Amino acid sequence: MKTIEIKVEGMSCQHCVAAIENSVGKLSGVEKVQVDLGKGTATVSYNEGSVAQAAIEKEIEEQGYDVVSSS
Ligand SMILES: [Cu+2]
């Protein structure tokens, strides 16, 4: 299990939080998603053998947000 913090731009309200938590949370291999609206981050815990970090970031971008960086 790996946990990353992704800096996301474009989130403005609880709707955005729910959109990201739901869509990323549906990816198989993703264990936990926690979005912090104030910090503009999404903290994602996932199984590296099941899902790639790039796929997680792509999912966020497909929802209409910009991935700035991740660590
Ligand atoms: Cu919103």
N, CA, C, O and the ligand as a Tripos MOL2 file, in Angstrom:
@<TRIPOS>MOLECULE
protein
  285   283    72     0     0
PROTEIN
NO_CHARGES

@<TRIPOS>ATOM
      1 N           0.8310   -1.2050    0.0000 N.3       1 MET1
      2 CA          0.0000    0.0000    0.0000 C.3       1 MET1
      3 C           0.8590    1.2460    0.0000 C.2       1 MET1
      4 O           1.8250    1.3580    0.7540 O.2       1 MET1
      5 N           0.4920    2.1710   -0.8520 N.am      2 LYS2
      6 CA          1.2300    3.4160   -0.9440 C.3       2 LYS2
      7 C           0.2610    4.5820   -0.7490 C.2       2 LYS2
      8 O          -0.8810    4.5230   -1.2030 O.2       2 LYS2
      9 N           0.7090    5.6280   -0.0840 N.am      3 THR3
     10 CA         -0.1200    6.8140    0.0980 C.3       3 THR3
     11 C           0.5840    8.0180   -0.5180 C.2       3 THR3
     12 O           1.7440    8.2970   -0.2150 O.2       3 THR3
     13 N          -0.1310    8.7220   -1.3810 N.am      4 ILE4
     14 CA          0.4410    9.9050   -2.0140 C.3       4 ILE4
     15 C          -0.4580   11.0980   -1.7560 C.2       4 ILE4
     16 O          -1.6620   10.9660   -1.5340 O.2       4 ILE4
     17 N           0.1620   12.2640   -1.7910 N.am      5 GLU5
     18 CA         -0.6170   13.4940   -1.6660 C.3       5 GLU5
     19 C          -0.5190   14.2270   -3.0040 C.2       5 GLU5
     20 O           0.5690   14.5940   -3.4480 O.2       5 GLU5
     21 N          -1.6620   14.4280   -3.6270 N.am      6 ILE6
     22 CA         -1.7030   15.0670   -4.9370 C.3       6 ILE6
     23 C          -2.2350   16.4800   -4.7920 C.2       6 ILE6
     24 O          -3.2990   16.6990   -4.2150 O.2       6 ILE6
     25 N          -1.4920   17.4240   -5.3160 N.am      7 LYS7
     26 CA         -1.9370   18.8140   -5.2790 C.3       7 LYS7
     27 C          -2.8400   19.0380   -6.4930 C.2       7 LYS7
     28 O          -2.4440   18.8020   -7.6350 O.2       7 LYS7
     29 N          -4.0710   19.5040   -6.2160 N.am      8 VAL8
     30 CA         -5.0630   19.6400   -7.2700 C.3       8 VAL8
     31 C          -5.5420   21.0840   -7.3660 C.2       8 VAL8
     32 O          -5.8360   21.7160   -6.3510 O.2       8 VAL8
     33 N          -5.6190   21.5920   -8.5700 N.am      9 GLU9
     34 CA         -6.1280   22.9400   -8.7750 C.3       9 GLU9
     35 C          -7.5300   22.8850   -9.3770 C.2       9 GLU9
     36 O          -7.8320   22.0120  -10.1890 O.2       9 GLU9
     37 N          -8.3760   23.8220   -8.9720 N.am     10 GLY10
     38 CA         -9.6920   23.9270   -9.5840 C.3      10 GLY10
     39 C         -10.8410   23.4780   -8.6940 C.2      10 GLY10
     40 O         -12.0080   23.6000   -9.0680 O.2      10 GLY10
     41 N         -10.5060   22.9550   -7.5060 N.am     11 MET11
     42 CA        -11.5730   22.5270   -6.5980 C.3      11 MET11
     43 C         -12.0810   23.7510   -5.8390 C.2      11 MET11
     44 O         -11.2950   24.5330   -5.3040 O.2      11 MET11
     45 N         -13.4070   23.9070   -5.8000 N.am     12 SER12
     46 CA        -13.9270   25.0980   -5.1370 C.3      12 SER12
     47 C         -15.0070   24.8390   -4.0920 C.2      12 SER12
     48 O         -15.3010   25.7170   -3.2800 O.2      12 SER12
     49 N         -15.5920   23.6700   -4.1000 N.am     13 CYS13
     50 CA        -16.6750   23.4300   -3.1450 C.3      13 CYS13
     51 C         -16.8120   21.9480   -2.8240 C.2      13 CYS13
     52 O         -16.0530   21.1190   -3.3260 O.2      13 CYS13
     53 N         -17.7870   21.6240   -1.9830 N.am     14 GLN14
     54 CA        -17.9970   20.2310   -1.5750 C.3      14 GLN14
     55 C         -18.3580   19.3250   -2.7500 C.2      14 GLN14
     56 O         -18.1100   18.1190   -2.7210 O.2      14 GLN14
     57 N         -18.9420   19.9220   -3.7750 N.am     15 HIS15
     58 CA        -19.2720   19.1290   -4.9560 C.3      15 HIS15
     59 C         -18.0050   18.5960   -5.6130 C.2      15 HIS15
     60 O         -17.9430   17.4430   -6.0400 O.2      15 HIS15
     61 N         -17.0050   19.4540   -5.6850 N.am     16 CYS16
     62 CA        -15.7210   19.0500   -6.2630 C.3      16 CYS16
     63 C         -15.0860   17.9420   -5.4170 C.2      16 CYS16
     64 O         -14.5530   16.9650   -5.9430 O.2      16 CYS16
     65 N         -15.1550   18.1180   -4.1070 N.am     17 VAL17
     66 CA        -14.6010   17.1220   -3.1910 C.3      17 VAL17
     67 C         -15.2660   15.7680   -3.4380 C.2      17 VAL17
     68 O         -14.5930   14.7450   -3.5590 O.2      17 VAL17
     69 N         -16.6010   15.7830   -3.5100 N.am     18 ALA18
     70 CA        -17.3380   14.5350   -3.7100 C.3      18 ALA18
     71 C         -17.0310   13.9240   -5.0740 C.2      18 ALA18
     72 O         -16.9060   12.7050   -5.1970 O.2      18 ALA18
     73 N         -16.9090   14.7710   -6.1010 N.am     19 ALA19
     74 CA        -16.6480   14.2670   -7.4530 C.3      19 ALA19
     75 C         -15.3280   13.5080   -7.4940 C.2      19 ALA19
     76 O         -15.2360   12.4330   -8.0870 O.2      19 ALA19
     77 N         -14.3130   14.0760   -6.8620 N.am     20 ILE20
     78 CA        -12.9980   13.4240   -6.8700 C.3      20 ILE20
     79 C         -12.9910   12.1910   -5.9760 C.2      20 ILE20
     80 O         -12.4810   11.1390   -6.3600 O.2      20 ILE20
     81 N         -13.5600   12.3290   -4.7810 N.am     21 GLU21
     82 CA        -13.5550   11.1810   -3.8710 C.3      21 GLU21
     83 C         -14.3130   10.0010   -4.4650 C.2      21 GLU21
     84 O         -13.8950    8.8520   -4.3280 O.2      21 GLU21
     85 N         -15.4290   10.2920   -5.1250 N.am     22 ASN22
     86 CA        -16.2190    9.2020   -5.7020 C.3      22 ASN22
     87 C         -15.5350    8.5670   -6.8990 C.2      22 ASN22
     88 O         -15.4460    7.3430   -6.9870 O.2      22 ASN22
     89 N         -15.0470    9.3930   -7.8280 N.am     23 SER23
     90 CA        -14.4910    8.8300   -9.0540 C.3      23 SER23
     91 C         -13.1700    8.1140   -8.7980 C.2      23 SER23
     92 O         -12.9440    7.0190   -9.3130 O.2      23 SER23
     93 N         -12.3020    8.7260   -8.0080 N.am     24 VAL24
     94 CA        -11.0220    8.0670   -7.7190 C.3      24 VAL24
     95 C         -11.2550    6.8500   -6.8300 C.2      24 VAL24
     96 O         -10.5880    5.8240   -6.9730 O.2      24 VAL24
     97 N         -12.2140    6.9790   -5.9080 N.am     25 GLY25
     98 CA        -12.5150    5.8710   -5.0150 C.3      25 GLY25
     99 C         -13.0450    4.6440   -5.7280 C.2      25 GLY25
    100 O         -12.9740    3.5340   -5.2020 O.2      25 GLY25
    101 N         -13.5810    4.8430   -6.9350 N.am     26 LYS26
    102 CA        -14.1290    3.7230   -7.7020 C.3      26 LYS26
    103 C         -13.0570    2.9400   -8.4460 C.2      26 LYS26
    104 O         -13.2940    1.8100   -8.8740 O.2      26 LYS26
    105 N         -11.8730    3.5400   -8.6030 N.am     27 LEU27
    106 CA        -10.8050    2.8330   -9.3080 C.3      27 LEU27
    107 C         -10.4140    1.5970   -8.5180 C.2      27 LEU27
    108 O         -10.2310    1.6470   -7.3020 O.2      27 LEU27
    109 N         -10.2920    0.4970   -9.2260 N.am     28 SER28
    110 CA         -9.9400   -0.7130   -8.5070 C.3      28 SER28
    111 C          -8.4850   -0.6170   -8.0630 C.2      28 SER28
    112 O          -7.6060   -0.2770   -8.8560 O.2      28 SER28
    113 N          -8.2390   -0.9170   -6.8030 N.am     29 GLY29
    114 CA         -6.9020   -0.7980   -6.2400 C.3      29 GLY29
    115 C          -6.7620    0.4080   -5.3280 C.2      29 GLY29
    116 O          -5.8160    0.5020   -4.5460 O.2      29 GLY29
    117 N          -7.7160    1.3340   -5.4370 N.am     30 VAL30
    118 CA         -7.6880    2.5060   -4.5610 C.3      30 VAL30
    119 C          -8.4060    2.1630   -3.2660 C.2      30 VAL30
    120 O          -9.5660    1.7500   -3.2640 O.2      30 VAL30
    121 N          -7.6890    2.3430   -2.1730 N.am     31 GLU31
    122 CA         -8.2110    1.9660   -0.8640 C.3      31 GLU31
    123 C          -8.9420    3.1230   -0.1890 C.2      31 GLU31
    124 O          -9.9960    2.9430    0.4210 O.2      31 GLU31
    125 N          -8.3520    4.3270   -0.3150 N.am     32 LYS32
    126 CA         -8.8990    5.4650    0.4220 C.3      32 LYS32
    127 C          -8.5590    6.7700   -0.2940 C.2      32 LYS32
    128 O          -7.4460    6.9510   -0.7870 O.2      32 LYS32
    129 N          -9.5280    7.6660   -0.3410 N.am     33 VAL33
    130 CA         -9.3020    8.9880   -0.9260 C.3      33 VAL33
    131 C          -9.8090   10.0190    0.0590 C.2      33 VAL33
    132 O         -10.9380    9.9290    0.5410 O.2      33 VAL33
    133 N          -8.9660   11.0040    0.3590 N.am     34 GLN34
    134 CA         -9.4060   12.0630    1.2460 C.3      34 GLN34
    135 C          -8.9960   13.4020    0.6440 C.2      34 GLN34
    136 O          -7.8110   13.6960    0.4870 O.2      34 GLN34
    137 N         -10.0020   14.2050    0.3130 N.am     35 VAL35
    138 CA         -9.7330   15.5020   -0.2820 C.3      35 VAL35
    139 C          -9.7970   16.5750    0.7860 C.2      35 VAL35
    140 O         -10.7290   16.6250    1.5880 O.2      35 VAL35
    141 N          -8.7830   17.4380    0.7800 N.am     36 ASP36
    142 CA         -8.7630   18.5900    1.6830 C.3      36 ASP36
    143 C          -8.9370   19.8310    0.8290 C.2      36 ASP36
    144 O          -8.0220   20.2560    0.1220 O.2      36 ASP36
    145 N         -10.1120   20.3950    0.9070 N.am     37 LEU37
    146 CA        -10.4520   21.5460    0.0560 C.3      37 LEU37
    147 C          -9.5880   22.7650    0.3860 C.2      37 LEU37
    148 O          -9.1480   23.4860   -0.5100 O.2      37 LEU37
    149 N          -9.3530   22.9850    1.6800 N.am     38 GLY38
    150 CA         -8.5610   24.1290    2.1160 C.3      38 GLY38
    151 C          -7.1330   24.0820    1.6020 C.2      38 GLY38
    152 O          -6.5850   25.0940    1.1670 O.2      38 GLY38
    153 N          -6.5390   22.9080    1.6550 N.am     39 LYS39
    154 CA         -5.1630   22.7340    1.2040 C.3      39 LYS39
    155 C          -5.0740   22.4990   -0.2970 C.2      39 LYS39
    156 O          -4.0200   22.6800   -0.9070 O.2      39 LYS39
    157 N          -6.2010   22.0910   -0.8850 N.am     40 GLY40
    158 CA         -6.1960   21.7670   -2.3040 C.3      40 GLY40
    159 C          -5.4460   20.4840   -2.6080 C.2      40 GLY40
    160 O          -4.7010   20.3940   -3.5830 O.2      40 GLY40
    161 N          -5.6600   19.4920   -1.7500 N.am     41 THR41
    162 CA         -4.9610   18.2280   -1.9540 C.3      41 THR41
    163 C          -5.9170   17.0380   -1.9120 C.2      41 THR41
    164 O          -6.9880   17.0820   -1.3060 O.2      41 THR41
    165 N          -5.4860   15.9920   -2.5730 N.am     42 ALA42
    166 CA         -6.1790   14.7120   -2.4850 C.3      42 ALA42
    167 C          -5.1510   13.7020   -1.9930 C.2      42 ALA42
    168 O          -4.1210   13.4850   -2.6310 O.2      42 ALA42
    169 N          -5.4410   13.0940   -0.8610 N.am     43 THR43
    170 CA         -4.5490   12.0730   -0.3140 C.3      43 THR43
    171 C          -5.1360   10.7130   -0.6640 C.2      43 THR43
    172 O          -6.2600   10.3840   -0.2840 O.2      43 THR43
    173 N          -4.3590    9.9420   -1.3900 N.am     44 VAL44
    174 CA         -4.8610    8.6810   -1.9150 C.3      44 VAL44
    175 C          -3.9890    7.5210   -1.4470 C.2      44 VAL44
    176 O          -2.7670    7.5380   -1.5990 O.2      44 VAL44
    177 N          -4.6420    6.5200   -0.8780 N.am     45 SER45
    178 CA         -3.9500    5.2870   -0.5140 C.3      45 SER45
    179 C          -4.3670    4.2210   -1.5130 C.2      45 SER45
    180 O          -5.5550    4.0060   -1.7550 O.2      45 SER45
    181 N          -3.3850    3.5630   -2.0850 N.am     46 TYR46
    182 CA         -3.7120    2.5950   -3.1340 C.3      46 TYR46
    183 C          -2.7130    1.4480   -3.1720 C.2      46 TYR46
    184 O          -1.6150    1.5220   -2.6220 O.2      46 TYR46
    185 N          -3.1330    0.4030   -3.8350 N.am     47 ASN47
    186 CA         -2.3120   -0.7840   -4.0010 C.3      47 ASN47
    187 C          -1.5280   -0.6460   -5.3030 C.2      47 ASN47
    188 O          -2.1070   -0.6580   -6.3890 O.2      47 ASN47
    189 N          -0.2320   -0.5160   -5.1860 N.am     48 GLU48
    190 CA          0.6020   -0.2710   -6.3610 C.3      48 GLU48
    191 C           0.5270   -1.3720   -7.4080 C.2      48 GLU48
    192 O           0.7700   -1.1260   -8.5900 O.2      48 GLU48
    193 N           0.1930   -2.5800   -6.9820 N.am     49 GLY49
    194 CA          0.1030   -3.6840   -7.9320 C.3      49 GLY49
    195 C          -1.1670   -3.6460   -8.7630 C.2      49 GLY49
    196 O          -1.2570   -4.3160   -9.7920 O.2      49 GLY49
    197 N          -2.1610   -2.8600   -8.3210 N.am     50 SER50
    198 CA         -3.4680   -2.8580   -8.9860 C.3      50 SER50
    199 C          -3.7470   -1.6160   -9.8030 C.2      50 SER50
    200 O          -4.4860   -1.6650  -10.7860 O.2      50 SER50
    201 N          -3.1600   -0.5060   -9.4020 N.am     51 VAL51
    202 CA         -3.4720    0.7340  -10.1000 C.3      51 VAL51
    203 C          -2.2330    1.6300  -10.1060 C.2      51 VAL51
    204 O          -1.5040    1.7110   -9.1180 O.2      51 VAL51
    205 N          -2.0110    2.2970  -11.2360 N.am     52 ALA52
    206 CA         -0.8410    3.1720  -11.3600 C.3      52 ALA52
    207 C          -1.1830    4.5700  -10.8830 C.2      52 ALA52
    208 O          -2.3260    5.0170  -10.9790 O.2      52 ALA52
    209 N          -0.1720    5.2510  -10.3680 N.am     53 GLN53
    210 CA         -0.3740    6.6320   -9.9290 C.3      53 GLN53
    211 C          -0.8640    7.4900  -11.0970 C.2      53 GLN53
    212 O          -1.6930    8.3820  -10.9180 O.2      53 GLN53
    213 N          -0.3440    7.2130  -12.2870 N.am     54 ALA54
    214 CA         -0.7500    7.9830  -13.4690 C.3      54 ALA54
    215 C          -2.2460    7.8390  -13.7390 C.2      54 ALA54
    216 O          -2.8930    8.7880  -14.1850 O.2      54 ALA54
    217 N          -2.7930    6.6620  -13.4710 N.am     55 ALA55
    218 CA         -4.2230    6.4220  -13.7020 C.3      55 ALA55
    219 C          -5.0620    7.2170  -12.7090 C.2      55 ALA55
    220 O          -6.1450    7.6970  -13.0440 O.2      55 ALA55
    221 N          -4.5590    7.3520  -11.4960 N.am     56 ILE56
    222 CA         -5.2620    8.1350  -10.4700 C.3      56 ILE56
    223 C          -5.2750    9.6090  -10.8720 C.2      56 ILE56
    224 O          -6.3020   10.2810  -10.7850 O.2      56 ILE56
    225 N          -4.1340   10.0890  -11.3080 N.am     57 GLU57
    226 CA         -4.0430   11.5060  -11.7030 C.3      57 GLU57
    227 C          -4.8930   11.7820  -12.9420 C.2      57 GLU57
    228 O          -5.5110   12.8400  -13.0600 O.2      57 GLU57
    229 N          -4.9170   10.8140  -13.8670 N.am     58 LYS58
    230 CA         -5.7200   10.9680  -15.0710 C.3      58 LYS58
    231 C          -7.2030   11.0580  -14.7200 C.2      58 LYS58
    232 O          -7.9450   11.8370  -15.3190 O.2      58 LYS58
    233 N          -7.6250   10.2590  -13.7510 N.am     59 GLU59
    234 CA         -9.0210   10.2690  -13.3230 C.3      59 GLU59
    235 C          -9.3920   11.6520  -12.7600 C.2      59 GLU59
    236 O         -10.4780   12.1630  -13.0370 O.2      59 GLU59
    237 N          -8.5060   12.2420  -11.9870 N.am     60 ILE60
    238 CA         -8.7630   13.5760  -11.4330 C.3      60 ILE60
    239 C          -8.8890   14.5920  -12.5670 C.2      60 ILE60
    240 O          -9.7610   15.4610  -12.5410 O.2      60 ILE60
    241 N          -8.0130   14.4730  -13.5550 N.am     61 GLU61
    242 CA         -8.0570   15.4240  -14.6670 C.3      61 GLU61
    243 C          -9.3160   15.2300  -15.5130 C.2      61 GLU61
    244 O          -9.8750   16.1900  -16.0420 O.2      61 GLU61
    245 N          -9.7500   13.9800  -15.6330 N.am     62 GLU62
    246 CA        -10.9730   13.7140  -16.3900 C.3      62 GLU62
    247 C         -12.2060   14.3170  -15.7170 C.2      62 GLU62
    248 O         -13.2100   14.5940  -16.3730 O.2      62 GLU62
    249 N         -12.1180   14.5120  -14.4200 N.am     63 GLN63
    250 CA        -13.2300   15.1600  -13.7100 C.3      63 GLN63
    251 C         -13.2100   16.6660  -13.9100 C.2      63 GLN63
    252 O         -14.1390   17.3650  -13.5030 O.2      63 GLN63
    253 N         -12.1460   17.1680  -14.5390 N.am     64 GLY64
    254 CA        -12.0760   18.5910  -14.8450 C.3      64 GLY64
    255 C         -11.1460   19.4080  -13.9750 C.2      64 GLY64
    256 O         -11.2110   20.6380  -13.9760 O.2      64 GLY64
    257 N         -10.2710   18.7310  -13.2250 N.am     65 TYR65
    258 CA         -9.3460   19.4390  -12.3380 C.3      65 TYR65
    259 C          -7.9140   19.2580  -12.8300 C.2      65 TYR65
    260 O          -7.6140   18.3530  -13.6100 O.2      65 TYR65
    261 N          -7.0440   20.1350  -12.3560 N.am     66 ASP66
    262 CA         -5.6490   20.0660  -12.7780 C.3      66 ASP66
    263 C          -4.7670   19.4820  -11.6710 C.2      66 ASP66
    264 O          -4.7860   19.9410  -10.5290 O.2      66 ASP66
    265 N          -4.0060   18.4730  -12.0370 N.am     67 VAL67
    266 CA         -3.0350   17.9240  -11.1020 C.3      67 VAL67
    267 C          -1.7660   18.7510  -11.2250 C.2      67 VAL67
    268 O          -1.1540   18.8120  -12.2920 O.2      67 VAL67
    269 N          -1.3760   19.3870  -10.1290 N.am     68 VAL68
    270 CA         -0.2040   20.2620  -10.1460 C.3      68 VAL68
    271 C           1.0540   19.4720   -9.8290 C.2      68 VAL68
    272 O           2.0620   19.5920  -10.5250 O.2      68 VAL68
    273 N           0.9940   18.6770   -8.7950 N.am     69 SER69
    274 CA          2.1570   17.8880   -8.4060 C.3      69 SER69
    275 C           1.6920   16.7840   -7.4730 C.2      69 SER69
    276 O           0.5450   16.7660   -7.0270 O.2      69 SER69
    277 N           2.5890   15.8800   -7.1930 N.am     70 SER70
    278 CA          2.2510   14.8480   -6.2240 C.3      70 SER70
    279 C           3.4880   14.4270   -5.4710 C.2      70 SER70
    280 O           4.6080   14.5210   -5.9730 O.2      70 SER70
    281 N           3.2690   13.9660   -4.2670 N.am     71 SER71
    282 CA          4.4050   13.5120   -3.4670 C.3      71 SER71
    283 C           3.9650   12.3640   -2.5760 C.2      71 SER71
    284 O           4.7720   11.8290   -1.8150 O.2      71 SER71
    285 CU        -17.1480   22.4460   -6.6170 Cu       72 CU72
@<TRIPOS>BOND
     1     1     2 1
     2     2     3 1
     3     3     4 2
     4     3     5 am
     5     5     6 1
     6     6     7 1
     7     7     8 2
     8     7     9 am
     9     9    10 1
    10    10    11 1
    11    11    12 2
    12    11    13 am
    13    13    14 1
    14    14    15 1
    15    15    16 2
    16    15    17 am
    17    17    18 1
    18    18    19 1
    19    19    20 2
    20    19    21 am
    21    21    22 1
    22    22    23 1
    23    23    24 2
    24    23    25 am
    25    25    26 1
    26    26    27 1
    27    27    28 2
    28    27    29 am
    29    29    30 1
    30    30    31 1
    31    31    32 2
    32    31    33 am
    33    33    34 1
    34    34    35 1
    35    35    36 2
    36    35    37 am
    37    37    38 1
    38    38    39 1
    39    39    40 2
    40    39    41 am
    41    41    42 1
    42    42    43 1
    43    43    44 2
    44    43    45 am
    45    45    46 1
    46    46    47 1
    47    47    48 2
    48    47    49 am
    49    49    50 1
    50    50    51 1
    51    51    52 2
    52    51    53 am
    53    53    54 1
    54    54    55 1
    55    55    56 2
    56    55    57 am
    57    57    58 1
    58    58    59 1
    59    59    60 2
    60    59    61 am
    61    61    62 1
    62    62    63 1
    63    63    64 2
    64    63    65 am
    65    65    66 1
    66    66    67 1
    67    67    68 2
    68    67    69 am
    69    69    70 1
    70    70    71 1
    71    71    72 2
    72    71    73 am
    73    73    74 1
    74    74    75 1
    75    75    76 2
    76    75    77 am
    77    77    78 1
    78    78    79 1
    79    79    80 2
    80    79    81 am
    81    81    82 1
    82    82    83 1
    83    83    84 2
    84    83    85 am
    85    85    86 1
    86    86    87 1
    87    87    88 2
    88    87    89 am
    89    89    90 1
    90    90    91 1
    91    91    92 2
    92    91    93 am
    93    93    94 1
    94    94    95 1
    95    95    96 2
    96    95    97 am
    97    97    98 1
    98    98    99 1
    99    99   100 2
   100    99   101 am
   101   101   102 1
   102   102   103 1
   103   103   104 2
   104   103   105 am
   105   105   106 1
   106   106   107 1
   107   107   108 2
   108   107   109 am
   109   109   110 1
   110   110   111 1
   111   111   112 2
   112   111   113 am
   113   113   114 1
   114   114   115 1
   115   115   116 2
   116   115   117 am
   117   117   118 1
   118   118   119 1
   119   119   120 2
   120   119   121 am
   121   121   122 1
   122   122   123 1
   123   123   124 2
   124   123   125 am
   125   125   126 1
   126   126   127 1
   127   127   128 2
   128   127   129 am
   129   129   130 1
   130   130   131 1
   131   131   132 2
   132   131   133 am
   133   133   134 1
   134   134   135 1
   135   135   136 2
   136   135   137 am
   137   137   138 1
   138   138   139 1
   139   139   140 2
   140   139   141 am
   141   141   142 1
   142   142   143 1
   143   143   144 2
   144   143   145 am
   145   145   146 1
   146   146   147 1
   147   147   148 2
   148   147   149 am
   149   149   150 1
   150   150   151 1
   151   151   152 2
   152   151   153 am
   153   153   154 1
   154   154   155 1
   155   155   156 2
   156   155   157 am
   157   157   158 1
   158   158   159 1
   159   159   160 2
   160   159   161 am
   161   161   162 1
   162   162   163 1
   163   163   164 2
   164   163   165 am
   165   165   166 1
   166   166   167 1
   167   167   168 2
   168   167   169 am
   169   169   170 1
   170   170   171 1
   171   171   172 2
   172   171   173 am
   173   173   174 1
   174   174   175 1
   175   175   176 2
   176   175   177 am
   177   177   178 1
   178   178   179 1
   179   179   180 2
   180   179   181 am
   181   181   182 1
   182   182   183 1
   183   183   184 2
   184   183   185 am
   185   185   186 1
   186   186   187 1
   187   187   188 2
   188   187   189 am
   189   189   190 1
   190   190   191 1
   191   191   192 2
   192   191   193 am
   193   193   194 1
   194   194   195 1
   195   195   196 2
   196   195   197 am
   197   197   198 1
   198   198   199 1
   199   199   200 2
   200   199   201 am
   201   201   202 1
   202   202   203 1
   203   203   204 2
   204   203   205 am
   205   205   206 1
   206   206   207 1
   207   207   208 2
   208   207   209 am
   209   209   210 1
   210   210   211 1
   211   211   212 2
   212   211   213 am
   213   213   214 1
   214   214   215 1
   215   215   216 2
   216   215   217 am
   217   217   218 1
   218   218   219 1
   219   219   220 2
   220   219   221 am
   221   221   222 1
   222   222   223 1
   223   223   224 2
   224   223   225 am
   225   225   226 1
   226   226   227 1
   227   227   228 2
   228   227   229 am
   229   229   230 1
   230   230   231 1
   231   231   232 2
   232   231   233 am
   233   233   234 1
   234   234   235 1
   235   235   236 2
   236   235   237 am
   237   237   238 1
   238   238   239 1
   239   239   240 2
   240   239   241 am
   241   241   242 1
   242   242   243 1
   243   243   244 2
   244   243   245 am
   245   245   246 1
   246   246   247 1
   247   247   248 2
   248   247   249 am
   249   249   250 1
   250   250   251 1
   251   251   252 2
   252   251   253 am
   253   253   254 1
   254   254   255 1
   255   255   256 2
   256   255   257 am
   257   257   258 1
   258   258   259 1
   259   259   260 2
   260   259   261 am
   261   261   262 1
   262   262   263 1
   263   263   264 2
   264   263   265 am
   265   265   266 1
   266   266   267 1
   267   267   268 2
   268   267   269 am
   269   269   270 1
   270   270   271 1
   271   271   272 2
   272   271   273 am
   273   273   274 1
   274   274   275 1
   275   275   276 2
   276   275   277 am
   277   277   278 1
   278   278   279 1
   279   279   280 2
   280   279   281 am
   281   281   282 1
   282   282   283 1
   283   283   284 2
@<TRIPOS>SUBSTRUCTURE
     1 MET1         2 RESIDUE 1 A MET
     2 LYS2         6 RESIDUE 1 A LYS
     3 THR3        10 RESIDUE 1 A THR
     4 ILE4        14 RESIDUE 1 A ILE
     5 GLU5        18 RESIDUE 1 A GLU
     6 ILE6        22 RESIDUE 1 A ILE
     7 LYS7        26 RESIDUE 1 A LYS
     8 VAL8        30 RESIDUE 1 A VAL
     9 GLU9        34 RESIDUE 1 A GLU
    10 GLY10       38 RESIDUE 1 A GLY
    11 MET11       42 RESIDUE 1 A MET
    12 SER12       46 RESIDUE 1 A SER
    13 CYS13       50 RESIDUE 1 A CYS
    14 GLN14       54 RESIDUE 1 A GLN
    15 HIS15       58 RESIDUE 1 A HIS
    16 CYS16       62 RESIDUE 1 A CYS
    17 VAL17       66 RESIDUE 1 A VAL
    18 ALA18       70 RESIDUE 1 A ALA
    19 ALA19       74 RESIDUE 1 A ALA
    20 ILE20       78 RESIDUE 1 A ILE
    21 GLU21       82 RESIDUE 1 A GLU
    22 ASN22       86 RESIDUE 1 A ASN
    23 SER23       90 RESIDUE 1 A SER
    24 VAL24       94 RESIDUE 1 A VAL
    25 GLY25       98 RESIDUE 1 A GLY
    26 LYS26      102 RESIDUE 1 A LYS
    27 LEU27      106 RESIDUE 1 A LEU
    28 SER28      110 RESIDUE 1 A SER
    29 GLY29      114 RESIDUE 1 A GLY
    30 VAL30      118 RESIDUE 1 A VAL
    31 GLU31      122 RESIDUE 1 A GLU
    32 LYS32      126 RESIDUE 1 A LYS
    33 VAL33      130 RESIDUE 1 A VAL
    34 GLN34      134 RESIDUE 1 A GLN
    35 VAL35      138 RESIDUE 1 A VAL
    36 ASP36      142 RESIDUE 1 A ASP
    37 LEU37      146 RESIDUE 1 A LEU
    38 GLY38      150 RESIDUE 1 A GLY
    39 LYS39      154 RESIDUE 1 A LYS
    40 GLY40      158 RESIDUE 1 A GLY
    41 THR41      162 RESIDUE 1 A THR
    42 ALA42      166 RESIDUE 1 A ALA
    43 THR43      170 RESIDUE 1 A THR
    44 VAL44      174 RESIDUE 1 A VAL
    45 SER45      178 RESIDUE 1 A SER
    46 TYR46      182 RESIDUE 1 A TYR
    47 ASN47      186 RESIDUE 1 A ASN
    48 GLU48      190 RESIDUE 1 A GLU
    49 GLY49      194 RESIDUE 1 A GLY
    50 SER50      198 RESIDUE 1 A SER
    51 VAL51      202 RESIDUE 1 A VAL
    52 ALA52      206 RESIDUE 1 A ALA
    53 GLN53      210 RESIDUE 1 A GLN
    54 ALA54      214 RESIDUE 1 A ALA
    55 ALA55      218 RESIDUE 1 A ALA
    56 ILE56      222 RESIDUE 1 A ILE
    57 GLU57      226 RESIDUE 1 A GLU
    58 LYS58      230 RESIDUE 1 A LYS
    59 GLU59      234 RESIDUE 1 A GLU
    60 ILE60      238 RESIDUE 1 A ILE
    61 GLU61      242 RESIDUE 1 A GLU
    62 GLU62      246 RESIDUE 1 A GLU
    63 GLN63      250 RESIDUE 1 A GLN
    64 GLY64      254 RESIDUE 1 A GLY
    65 TYR65      258 RESIDUE 1 A TYR
    66 ASP66      262 RESIDUE 1 A ASP
    67 VAL67      266 RESIDUE 1 A VAL
    68 VAL68      270 RESIDUE 1 A VAL
    69 SER69      274 RESIDUE 1 A SER
    70 SER70      278 RESIDUE 1 A SER
    71 SER71      282 RESIDUE 1 A SER
    72 CU72       285 GROUP 0 **** ****
